[in-house]
Amino acid sequence: MSAAGTLPNSRTEPGGSAVVRVLSYNVRSMRDDRTALARVIRACAPDVVCVQEAPRFFRWRKHAAWLARESGLVTVSGGATAAGPMILANLRAHVERTEDLLLPRTPGLHQRGFATAVLRFGAARLGVISCHLSVNPEERYVQSGLLLDRVEAAAEPHTVVGGDFNDHPDGRSFSRIAAELQDGWAVRPWGGEFTSRPGDPYQRIDAIFASKGVEVLGCGVPSALPGVRMDDLTAATDHLPVLAALRVPAG
């Protein structure tokens, strides 16, 4: 699929495999235009959203519930209990289990964590991890290893990771993850490449990775997707979202 192609819609296929739309989005604690943020998410029609910088302070659950409701989704896991990462999903997804994890913290740096879930779409099961790695290169590299350890420990044959990696594709941490998991944009580019910053994007620090058994049908910034408005993208937050369509085998 070329960058100008059409991204497949969600569906269940003969044999039980599922085409699942996954969105990864740093929402900057919903400090910007919340209604624009919800419009962008709805226009992407995701089955799953890996959120970074979800609300995590005063009445954070209320704000997370607002975002889910206005986006036509439900909260699955994460938020303050994962130090920012959160997972949302639509009612197509059956939640089998969830777990929020806090990572070892370097004094003077922000607490980081993973929001994780196992979701089932009919006969297809998908492990999901939302993450936001450190701005510190050494801590980030350690966290990239912990992320891969988490993928392995989950023991799910099909997994997707959405996150803000605070690293470029040629960086140590990004490259470490890409050596084990499929980098969606590199495998099947669709839409735009750069995710930071809206209005003048020049770098790709947000990404969606998938385990080897998942087929990437397209992945990129949905700036040209019907219903996604550029003024909403620039007003919603200081990152651009990444949208992927994945084919998850049954069983």
Secondary structure, 3 states (H helix, E strand, C coil): CCCCCCCCCCEECCCCCEEEEEEEEECHHHCCCHHHHHHHHHHHCCCEEEEECCCCCCCHHHHHHHHHHHCCCEEEEECHHHCCCEEEECCCCEEEEEEEEECCCCCCCCCCEEEEEEEEECCEEEEEEEEECCCCHHHHHHHHHHHHHHHHHHCCCCEEEEEECCCCCCCHHHHHHHCCCEEHHHHCECCECCCECCCCCCECCEEEEECCCCEEEEEEECCCCCCCCHHHHHHHCCCCCEEEEEEECCC
